[in-house]
Amino acid sequence: MNFYFSLNVSYHDFQQYYLGTVDKVEVHDNHGRTLWIHGRHFRRFLTRSGIQGQFKMELNAQGELVSLCKL
């Protein structure tokens, strides 16, 4: 199953996830569904300005993350 969503988080705000203070990022996909994604999956997308862009997340039949990529 694929989910598409936008994310716009400043570097300062993402520090909470990066440091482990908060572990889940709440996003809303393009169909309005709420998704909770562990912050560690976004670390590779972090820049000095934060994390911005369109993303695609793929889950397997058991609901486990298969891939997360920036479009």
PyMOL Python script that loads the backbone (N, CA, C, O; Angstrom):
from pymol import cmd

cmd.read_pdbstr("""\
ATOM      1  N   MET A   1       0.851  -1.176   0.000  1.00  0.00           N
ATOM      2  CA  MET A   1       0.000   0.000   0.000  1.00  0.00           C
ATOM      3  C   MET A   1       0.890   1.230   0.000  1.00  0.00           C
ATOM      4  O   MET A   1       1.871   1.292   0.742  1.00  0.00           O
ATOM      5  N   ASN A   2       0.554   2.202  -0.824  1.00  0.00           N
ATOM      6  CA  ASN A   2       1.337   3.427  -0.938  1.00  0.00           C
ATOM      7  C   ASN A   2       0.577   4.621  -0.373  1.00  0.00           C
ATOM      8  O   ASN A   2      -0.640   4.729  -0.519  1.00  0.00           O
ATOM      9  N   PHE A   3       1.318   5.510   0.271  1.00  0.00           N
ATOM     10  CA  PHE A   3       0.775   6.744   0.811  1.00  0.00           C
ATOM     11  C   PHE A   3       1.633   7.898   0.296  1.00  0.00           C
ATOM     12  O   PHE A   3       2.860   7.797   0.268  1.00  0.00           O
ATOM     13  N   TYR A   4       1.001   8.975  -0.103  1.00  0.00           N
ATOM     14  CA  TYR A   4       1.687  10.159  -0.589  1.00  0.00           C
ATOM     15  C   TYR A   4       1.329  11.318   0.333  1.00  0.00           C
ATOM     16  O   TYR A   4       0.166  11.499   0.693  1.00  0.00           O
ATOM     17  N   PHE A   5       2.342  12.103   0.713  1.00  0.00           N
ATOM     18  CA  PHE A   5       2.098  13.220   1.614  1.00  0.00           C
ATOM     19  C   PHE A   5       3.182  14.276   1.471  1.00  0.00           C
ATOM     20  O   PHE A   5       4.265  14.011   0.950  1.00  0.00           O
ATOM     21  N   SER A   6       2.871  15.472   1.943  1.00  0.00           N
ATOM     22  CA  SER A   6       3.822  16.584   1.991  1.00  0.00           C
ATOM     23  C   SER A   6       4.301  16.740   3.414  1.00  0.00           C
ATOM     24  O   SER A   6       3.579  16.440   4.365  1.00  0.00           O
ATOM     25  N   LEU A   7       5.530  17.213   3.553  1.00  0.00           N
ATOM     26  CA  LEU A   7       6.068  17.476   4.885  1.00  0.00           C
ATOM     27  C   LEU A   7       6.873  18.759   4.837  1.00  0.00           C
ATOM     28  O   LEU A   7       7.668  18.973   3.922  1.00  0.00           O
ATOM     29  N   ASN A   8       6.662  19.606   5.824  1.00  0.00           N
ATOM     30  CA  ASN A   8       7.393  20.860   5.931  1.00  0.00           C
ATOM     31  C   ASN A   8       7.692  21.093   7.410  1.00  0.00           C
ATOM     32  O   ASN A   8       6.871  21.651   8.139  1.00  0.00           O
ATOM     33  N   VAL A   9       8.865  20.664   7.841  1.00  0.00           N
ATOM     34  CA  VAL A   9       9.278  20.770   9.239  1.00  0.00           C
ATOM     35  C   VAL A   9      10.609  21.516   9.286  1.00  0.00           C
ATOM     36  O   VAL A   9      11.545  21.161   8.569  1.00  0.00           O
ATOM     37  N   SER A  10      10.696  22.534  10.117  1.00  0.00           N
ATOM     38  CA  SER A  10      11.950  23.276  10.240  1.00  0.00           C
ATOM     39  C   SER A  10      13.014  22.419  10.929  1.00  0.00           C
ATOM     40  O   SER A  10      12.699  21.444  11.610  1.00  0.00           O
ATOM     41  N   TYR A  11      14.258  22.795  10.742  1.00  0.00           N
ATOM     42  CA  TYR A  11      15.367  22.092  11.390  1.00  0.00           C
ATOM     43  C   TYR A  11      15.175  22.105  12.904  1.00  0.00           C
ATOM     44  O   TYR A  11      15.342  21.085  13.574  1.00  0.00           O
ATOM     45  N   HIS A  12      14.823  23.267  13.427  1.00  0.00           N
ATOM     46  CA  HIS A  12      14.627  23.429  14.871  1.00  0.00           C
ATOM     47  C   HIS A  12      13.533  22.484  15.381  1.00  0.00           C
ATOM     48  O   HIS A  12      13.722  21.807  16.393  1.00  0.00           O
ATOM     49  N   ASP A  13      12.407  22.436  14.694  1.00  0.00           N
ATOM     50  CA  ASP A  13      11.309  21.566  15.123  1.00  0.00           C
ATOM     51  C   ASP A  13      11.672  20.091  15.017  1.00  0.00           C
ATOM     52  O   ASP A  13      11.255  19.291  15.854  1.00  0.00           O
ATOM     53  N   PHE A  14      12.445  19.720  13.996  1.00  0.00           N
ATOM     54  CA  PHE A  14      12.786  18.315  13.828  1.00  0.00           C
ATOM     55  C   PHE A  14      13.808  17.845  14.855  1.00  0.00           C
ATOM     56  O   PHE A  14      13.942  16.639  15.062  1.00  0.00           O
ATOM     57  N   GLN A  15      14.522  18.738  15.496  1.00  0.00           N
ATOM     58  CA  GLN A  15      15.501  18.343  16.504  1.00  0.00           C
ATOM     59  C   GLN A  15      14.881  17.477  17.597  1.00  0.00           C
ATOM     60  O   GLN A  15      15.554  16.598  18.135  1.00  0.00           O
ATOM     61  N   GLN A  16      13.616  17.706  17.934  1.00  0.00           N
ATOM     62  CA  GLN A  16      12.928  16.891  18.940  1.00  0.00           C
ATOM     63  C   GLN A  16      12.900  15.418  18.519  1.00  0.00           C
ATOM     64  O   GLN A  16      13.081  14.529  19.351  1.00  0.00           O
ATOM     65  N   TYR A  17      12.675  15.167  17.239  1.00  0.00           N
ATOM     66  CA  TYR A  17      12.650  13.796  16.726  1.00  0.00           C
ATOM     67  C   TYR A  17      14.065  13.239  16.623  1.00  0.00           C
ATOM     68  O   TYR A  17      14.319  12.086  16.974  1.00  0.00           O
ATOM     69  N   TYR A  18      14.971  14.062  16.145  1.00  0.00           N
ATOM     70  CA  TYR A  18      16.351  13.635  15.951  1.00  0.00           C
ATOM     71  C   TYR A  18      17.002  13.248  17.275  1.00  0.00           C
ATOM     72  O   TYR A  18      17.770  12.288  17.339  1.00  0.00           O
ATOM     73  N   LEU A  19      16.698  13.988  18.316  1.00  0.00           N
ATOM     74  CA  LEU A  19      17.274  13.729  19.637  1.00  0.00           C
ATOM     75  C   LEU A  19      16.520  12.651  20.404  1.00  0.00           C
ATOM     76  O   LEU A  19      16.979  12.208  21.457  1.00  0.00           O
ATOM     77  N   GLY A  20      15.375  12.225  19.893  1.00  0.00           N
ATOM     78  CA  GLY A  20      14.610  11.170  20.547  1.00  0.00           C
ATOM     79  C   GLY A  20      13.632  11.663  21.599  1.00  0.00           C
ATOM     80  O   GLY A  20      13.008  10.851  22.283  1.00  0.00           O
ATOM     81  N   THR A  21      13.483  12.977  21.745  1.00  0.00           N
ATOM     82  CA  THR A  21      12.519  13.530  22.686  1.00  0.00           C
ATOM     83  C   THR A  21      11.097  13.139  22.286  1.00  0.00           C
ATOM     84  O   THR A  21      10.265  12.804  23.129  1.00  0.00           O
ATOM     85  N   VAL A  22      10.845  13.190  20.998  1.00  0.00           N
ATOM     86  CA  VAL A  22       9.572  12.770  20.412  1.00  0.00           C
ATOM     87  C   VAL A  22       9.923  11.723  19.373  1.00  0.00           C
ATOM     88  O   VAL A  22      10.913  11.873  18.656  1.00  0.00           O
ATOM     89  N   ASP A  23       9.122  10.657  19.278  1.00  0.00           N
ATOM     90  CA  ASP A  23       9.536   9.609  18.343  1.00  0.00           C
ATOM     91  C   ASP A  23       8.707   9.514  17.067  1.00  0.00           C
ATOM     92  O   ASP A  23       9.203   8.981  16.075  1.00  0.00           O
ATOM     93  N   LYS A  24       7.484  10.000  17.044  1.00  0.00           N
ATOM     94  CA  LYS A  24       6.636   9.856  15.863  1.00  0.00           C
ATOM     95  C   LYS A  24       6.331  11.204  15.217  1.00  0.00           C
ATOM     96  O   LYS A  24       6.129  12.208  15.900  1.00  0.00           O
ATOM     97  N   VAL A  25       6.305  11.202  13.894  1.00  0.00           N
ATOM     98  CA  VAL A  25       5.927  12.376  13.110  1.00  0.00           C
ATOM     99  C   VAL A  25       4.512  12.127  12.603  1.00  0.00           C
ATOM    100  O   VAL A  25       4.237  11.093  11.996  1.00  0.00           O
ATOM    101  N   GLU A  26       3.630  13.062  12.850  1.00  0.00           N
ATOM    102  CA  GLU A  26       2.254  12.944  12.362  1.00  0.00           C
ATOM    103  C   GLU A  26       2.149  13.656  11.024  1.00  0.00           C
ATOM    104  O   GLU A  26       2.489  14.833  10.907  1.00  0.00           O
ATOM    105  N   VAL A  27       1.676  12.931  10.015  1.00  0.00           N
ATOM    106  CA  VAL A  27       1.450  13.519   8.702  1.00  0.00           C
ATOM    107  C   VAL A  27       0.055  13.131   8.238  1.00  0.00           C
ATOM    108  O   VAL A  27      -0.549  12.184   8.741  1.00  0.00           O
ATOM    109  N   HIS A  28      -0.440  13.886   7.266  1.00  0.00           N
ATOM    110  CA  HIS A  28      -1.733  13.589   6.652  1.00  0.00           C
ATOM    111  C   HIS A  28      -1.476  13.337   5.180  1.00  0.00           C
ATOM    112  O   HIS A  28      -0.909  14.181   4.486  1.00  0.00           O
ATOM    113  N   ASP A  29      -1.894  12.169   4.706  1.00  0.00           N
ATOM    114  CA  ASP A  29      -1.639  11.843   3.306  1.00  0.00           C
ATOM    115  C   ASP A  29      -2.582  12.631   2.396  1.00  0.00           C
ATOM    116  O   ASP A  29      -3.450  13.367   2.863  1.00  0.00           O
ATOM    117  N   ASN A  30      -2.392  12.459   1.100  1.00  0.00           N
ATOM    118  CA  ASN A  30      -3.173  13.220   0.121  1.00  0.00           C
ATOM    119  C   ASN A  30      -4.662  12.898   0.142  1.00  0.00           C
ATOM    120  O   ASN A  30      -5.449  13.603  -0.490  1.00  0.00           O
ATOM    121  N   HIS A  31      -5.062  11.854   0.851  1.00  0.00           N
ATOM    122  CA  HIS A  31      -6.475  11.494   0.984  1.00  0.00           C
ATOM    123  C   HIS A  31      -7.018  11.852   2.366  1.00  0.00           C
ATOM    124  O   HIS A  31      -8.141  11.483   2.707  1.00  0.00           O
ATOM    125  N   GLY A  32      -6.222  12.572   3.165  1.00  0.00           N
ATOM    126  CA  GLY A  32      -6.673  13.026   4.471  1.00  0.00           C
ATOM    127  C   GLY A  32      -6.474  12.044   5.607  1.00  0.00           C
ATOM    128  O   GLY A  32      -6.873  12.325   6.737  1.00  0.00           O
ATOM    129  N   ARG A  33      -5.863  10.892   5.336  1.00  0.00           N
ATOM    130  CA  ARG A  33      -5.618   9.905   6.391  1.00  0.00           C
ATOM    131  C   ARG A  33      -4.443  10.345   7.253  1.00  0.00           C
ATOM    132  O   ARG A  33      -3.456  10.873   6.740  1.00  0.00           O
ATOM    133  N   THR A  34      -4.545  10.130   8.547  1.00  0.00           N
ATOM    134  CA  THR A  34      -3.476  10.470   9.480  1.00  0.00           C
ATOM    135  C   THR A  34      -2.517   9.293   9.597  1.00  0.00           C
ATOM    136  O   THR A  34      -2.931   8.154   9.815  1.00  0.00           O
ATOM    137  N   LEU A  35      -1.230   9.589   9.449  1.00  0.00           N
ATOM    138  CA  LEU A  35      -0.182   8.571   9.546  1.00  0.00           C
ATOM    139  C   LEU A  35       0.793   8.980  10.637  1.00  0.00           C
ATOM    140  O   LEU A  35       1.134  10.156  10.766  1.00  0.00           O
ATOM    141  N   TRP A  36       1.241   8.007  11.424  1.00  0.00           N
ATOM    142  CA  TRP A  36       2.265   8.241  12.434  1.00  0.00           C
ATOM    143  C   TRP A  36       3.507   7.471  11.990  1.00  0.00           C
ATOM    144  O   TRP A  36       3.490   6.242  11.917  1.00  0.00           O
ATOM    145  N   ILE A  37       4.582   8.197  11.696  1.00  0.00           N
ATOM    146  CA  ILE A  37       5.798   7.592  11.159  1.00  0.00           C
ATOM    147  C   ILE A  37       6.944   7.896  12.109  1.00  0.00           C
ATOM    148  O   ILE A  37       7.120   9.038  12.534  1.00  0.00           O
ATOM    149  N   HIS A  38       7.714   6.888  12.437  1.00  0.00           N
ATOM    150  CA  HIS A  38       8.832   7.081  13.355  1.00  0.00           C
ATOM    151  C   HIS A  38       9.807   8.109  12.761  1.00  0.00           C
ATOM    152  O   HIS A  38      10.170   8.023  11.588  1.00  0.00           O
ATOM    153  N   GLY A  39      10.218   9.064  13.569  1.00  0.00           N
ATOM    154  CA  GLY A  39      11.100  10.141  13.127  1.00  0.00           C
ATOM    155  C   GLY A  39      12.415   9.672  12.540  1.00  0.00           C
ATOM    156  O   GLY A  39      12.987  10.358  11.693  1.00  0.00           O
ATOM    157  N   ARG A  40      12.910   8.520  12.968  1.00  0.00           N
ATOM    158  CA  ARG A  40      14.205   8.041  12.465  1.00  0.00           C
ATOM    159  C   ARG A  40      14.178   7.818  10.956  1.00  0.00           C
ATOM    160  O   ARG A  40      15.220   7.875  10.304  1.00  0.00           O
ATOM    161  N   HIS A  41      13.006   7.566  10.400  1.00  0.00           N
ATOM    162  CA  HIS A  41      12.905   7.329   8.958  1.00  0.00           C
ATOM    163  C   HIS A  41      13.129   8.604   8.144  1.00  0.00           C
ATOM    164  O   HIS A  41      13.389   8.533   6.943  1.00  0.00           O
ATOM    165  N   PHE A  42      13.031   9.761   8.786  1.00  0.00           N
ATOM    166  CA  PHE A  42      13.193  11.032   8.083  1.00  0.00           C
ATOM    167  C   PHE A  42      14.596  11.629   8.241  1.00  0.00           C
ATOM    168  O   PHE A  42      14.900  12.630   7.591  1.00  0.00           O
ATOM    169  N   ARG A  43      15.434  11.063   9.060  1.00  0.00           N
ATOM    170  CA  ARG A  43      16.754  11.647   9.333  1.00  0.00           C
ATOM    171  C   ARG A  43      17.578  11.882   8.074  1.00  0.00           C
ATOM    172  O   ARG A  43      18.267  12.897   7.968  1.00  0.00           O
ATOM    173  N   ARG A  44      17.516  10.973   7.137  1.00  0.00           N
ATOM    174  CA  ARG A  44      18.337  11.121   5.920  1.00  0.00           C
ATOM    175  C   ARG A  44      17.868  12.265   5.028  1.00  0.00           C
ATOM    176  O   ARG A  44      18.601  12.684   4.132  1.00  0.00           O
ATOM    177  N   PHE A  45      16.653  12.779   5.258  1.00  0.00           N
ATOM    178  CA  PHE A  45      16.122  13.882   4.469  1.00  0.00           C
ATOM    179  C   PHE A  45      16.356  15.245   5.135  1.00  0.00           C
ATOM    180  O   PHE A  45      16.008  16.279   4.564  1.00  0.00           O
ATOM    181  N   LEU A  46      16.935  15.250   6.323  1.00  0.00           N
ATOM    182  CA  LEU A  46      17.131  16.482   7.082  1.00  0.00           C
ATOM    183  C   LEU A  46      18.249  17.331   6.490  1.00  0.00           C
ATOM    184  O   LEU A  46      19.357  16.846   6.261  1.00  0.00           O
ATOM    185  N   THR A  47      17.949  18.596   6.245  1.00  0.00           N
ATOM    186  CA  THR A  47      18.939  19.571   5.783  1.00  0.00           C
ATOM    187  C   THR A  47      18.989  20.713   6.793  1.00  0.00           C
ATOM    188  O   THR A  47      18.272  20.687   7.793  1.00  0.00           O
ATOM    189  N   ARG A  48      19.812  21.691   6.544  1.00  0.00           N
ATOM    190  CA  ARG A  48      19.896  22.846   7.450  1.00  0.00           C
ATOM    191  C   ARG A  48      18.591  23.625   7.538  1.00  0.00           C
ATOM    192  O   ARG A  48      18.337  24.315   8.526  1.00  0.00           O
ATOM    193  N   SER A  49      17.767  23.513   6.503  1.00  0.00           N
ATOM    194  CA  SER A  49      16.480  24.212   6.532  1.00  0.00           C
ATOM    195  C   SER A  49      15.347  23.319   7.038  1.00  0.00           C
ATOM    196  O   SER A  49      14.208  23.770   7.156  1.00  0.00           O
ATOM    197  N   GLY A  50      15.653  22.067   7.335  1.00  0.00           N
ATOM    198  CA  GLY A  50      14.636  21.151   7.855  1.00  0.00           C
ATOM    199  C   GLY A  50      14.322  20.063   6.854  1.00  0.00           C
ATOM    200  O   GLY A  50      15.194  19.602   6.118  1.00  0.00           O
ATOM    201  N   ILE A  51      13.066  19.659   6.834  1.00  0.00           N
ATOM    202  CA  ILE A  51      12.597  18.639   5.896  1.00  0.00           C
ATOM    203  C   ILE A  51      11.392  19.209   5.167  1.00  0.00           C
ATOM    204  O   ILE A  51      10.363  19.505   5.774  1.00  0.00           O
ATOM    205  N   GLN A  52      11.534  19.355   3.866  1.00  0.00           N
ATOM    206  CA  GLN A  52      10.443  19.851   3.044  1.00  0.00           C
ATOM    207  C   GLN A  52      10.324  18.980   1.803  1.00  0.00           C
ATOM    208  O   GLN A  52      11.323  18.509   1.260  1.00  0.00           O
ATOM    209  N   GLY A  53       9.094  18.773   1.363  1.00  0.00           N
ATOM    210  CA  GLY A  53       8.894  18.085   0.104  1.00  0.00           C
ATOM    211  C   GLY A  53       7.729  17.129   0.105  1.00  0.00           C
ATOM    212  O   GLY A  53       6.979  17.011   1.074  1.00  0.00           O
ATOM    213  N   GLN A  54       7.604  16.449  -1.020  1.00  0.00           N
ATOM    214  CA  GLN A  54       6.591  15.426  -1.229  1.00  0.00           C
ATOM    215  C   GLN A  54       7.244  14.071  -0.999  1.00  0.00           C
ATOM    216  O   GLN A  54       8.381  13.845  -1.413  1.00  0.00           O
ATOM    217  N   PHE A  55       6.524  13.172  -0.339  1.00  0.00           N
ATOM    218  CA  PHE A  55       7.078  11.865   0.001  1.00  0.00           C
ATOM    219  C   PHE A  55       6.114  10.761  -0.400  1.00  0.00           C
ATOM    220  O   PHE A  55       4.904  10.965  -0.507  1.00  0.00           O
ATOM    221  N   LYS A  56       6.689   9.590  -0.615  1.00  0.00           N
ATOM    222  CA  LYS A  56       5.919   8.376  -0.869  1.00  0.00           C
ATOM    223  C   LYS A  56       6.367   7.338   0.148  1.00  0.00           C
ATOM    224  O   LYS A  56       7.561   7.069   0.287  1.00  0.00           O
ATOM    225  N   MET A  57       5.403   6.753   0.859  1.00  0.00           N
ATOM    226  CA  MET A  57       5.703   5.703   1.817  1.00  0.00           C
ATOM    227  C   MET A  57       4.984   4.436   1.367  1.00  0.00           C
ATOM    228  O   MET A  57       3.795   4.461   1.051  1.00  0.00           O
ATOM    229  N   GLU A  58       5.718   3.338   1.343  1.00  0.00           N
ATOM    230  CA  GLU A  58       5.139   2.053   0.961  1.00  0.00           C
ATOM    231  C   GLU A  58       5.148   1.117   2.163  1.00  0.00           C
ATOM    232  O   GLU A  58       6.168   0.960   2.833  1.00  0.00           O
ATOM    233  N   LEU A  59       3.996   0.496   2.427  1.00  0.00           N
ATOM    234  CA  LEU A  59       3.862  -0.480   3.501  1.00  0.00           C
ATOM    235  C   LEU A  59       3.546  -1.842   2.894  1.00  0.00           C
ATOM    236  O   LEU A  59       2.915  -1.931   1.841  1.00  0.00           O
ATOM    237  N   ASN A  60       3.992  -2.905   3.568  1.00  0.00           N
ATOM    238  CA  ASN A  60       3.634  -4.250   3.116  1.00  0.00           C
ATOM    239  C   ASN A  60       2.258  -4.619   3.681  1.00  0.00           C
ATOM    240  O   ASN A  60       1.622  -3.807   4.353  1.00  0.00           O
ATOM    241  N   ALA A  61       1.808  -5.831   3.409  1.00  0.00           N
ATOM    242  CA  ALA A  61       0.477  -6.279   3.835  1.00  0.00           C
ATOM    243  C   ALA A  61       0.323  -6.314   5.352  1.00  0.00           C
ATOM    244  O   ALA A  61      -0.794  -6.237   5.863  1.00  0.00           O
ATOM    245  N   GLN A  62       1.448  -6.429   6.080  1.00  0.00           N
ATOM    246  CA  GLN A  62       1.410  -6.444   7.543  1.00  0.00           C
ATOM    247  C   GLN A  62       1.505  -5.038   8.143  1.00  0.00           C
ATOM    248  O   GLN A  62       1.523  -4.891   9.365  1.00  0.00           O
ATOM    249  N   GLY A  63       1.565  -4.010   7.301  1.00  0.00           N
ATOM    250  CA  GLY A  63       1.650  -2.638   7.779  1.00  0.00           C
ATOM    251  C   GLY A  63       3.047  -2.190   8.142  1.00  0.00           C
ATOM    252  O   GLY A  63       3.219  -1.167   8.804  1.00  0.00           O
ATOM    253  N   GLU A  64       4.053  -2.946   7.714  1.00  0.00           N
ATOM    254  CA  GLU A  64       5.447  -2.597   8.007  1.00  0.00           C
ATOM    255  C   GLU A  64       6.012  -1.744   6.879  1.00  0.00           C
ATOM    256  O   GLU A  64       5.669  -1.929   5.712  1.00  0.00           O
ATOM    257  N   LEU A  65       6.877  -0.815   7.243  1.00  0.00           N
ATOM    258  CA  LEU A  65       7.483   0.080   6.266  1.00  0.00           C
ATOM    259  C   LEU A  65       8.391  -0.687   5.313  1.00  0.00           C
ATOM    260  O   LEU A  65       9.291  -1.413   5.735  1.00  0.00           O
ATOM    261  N   VAL A  66       8.138  -0.512   4.026  1.00  0.00           N
ATOM    262  CA  VAL A  66       8.981  -1.108   2.993  1.00  0.00           C
ATOM    263  C   VAL A  66       9.938  -0.050   2.471  1.00  0.00           C
ATOM    264  O   VAL A  66      11.131  -0.310   2.310  1.00  0.00           O
ATOM    265  N   SER A  67       9.414   1.157   2.202  1.00  0.00           N
ATOM    266  CA  SER A  67      10.273   2.236   1.713  1.00  0.00           C
ATOM    267  C   SER A  67       9.635   3.589   2.004  1.00  0.00           C
ATOM    268  O   SER A  67       8.419   3.724   2.142  1.00  0.00           O
ATOM    269  N   LEU A  68      10.507   4.575   2.090  1.00  0.00           N
ATOM    270  CA  LEU A  68      10.105   5.967   2.237  1.00  0.00           C
ATOM    271  C   LEU A  68      11.039   6.766   1.350  1.00  0.00           C
ATOM    272  O   LEU A  68      12.253   6.750   1.551  1.00  0.00           O
ATOM    273  N   CYS A  69      10.488   7.460   0.378  1.00  0.00           N
ATOM    274  CA  CYS A  69      11.349   8.227  -0.526  1.00  0.00           C
ATOM    275  C   CYS A  69      10.756   9.599  -0.757  1.00  0.00           C
ATOM    276  O   CYS A  69       9.549   9.820  -0.664  1.00  0.00           O
ATOM    277  N   LYS A  70      11.658  10.502  -1.061  1.00  0.00           N
ATOM    278  CA  LYS A  70      11.272  11.871  -1.400  1.00  0.00           C
ATOM    279  C   LYS A  70      11.072  11.935  -2.898  1.00  0.00           C
ATOM    280  O   LYS A  70      11.916  11.471  -3.665  1.00  0.00           O
ATOM    281  N   LEU A  71       9.964  12.506  -3.314  1.00  0.00           N
ATOM    282  CA  LEU A  71       9.647  12.587  -4.746  1.00  0.00           C
ATOM    283  C   LEU A  71      10.221  13.834  -5.374  1.00  0.00           C
ATOM    284  O   LEU A  71      10.048  14.058  -6.572  1.00  0.00           O
TER     285      LEU A  71
END
""", "prot")
cmd.dss("prot")
cmd.show_as("cartoon", "prot")
cmd.util.cbc("prot")
cmd.orient("prot")
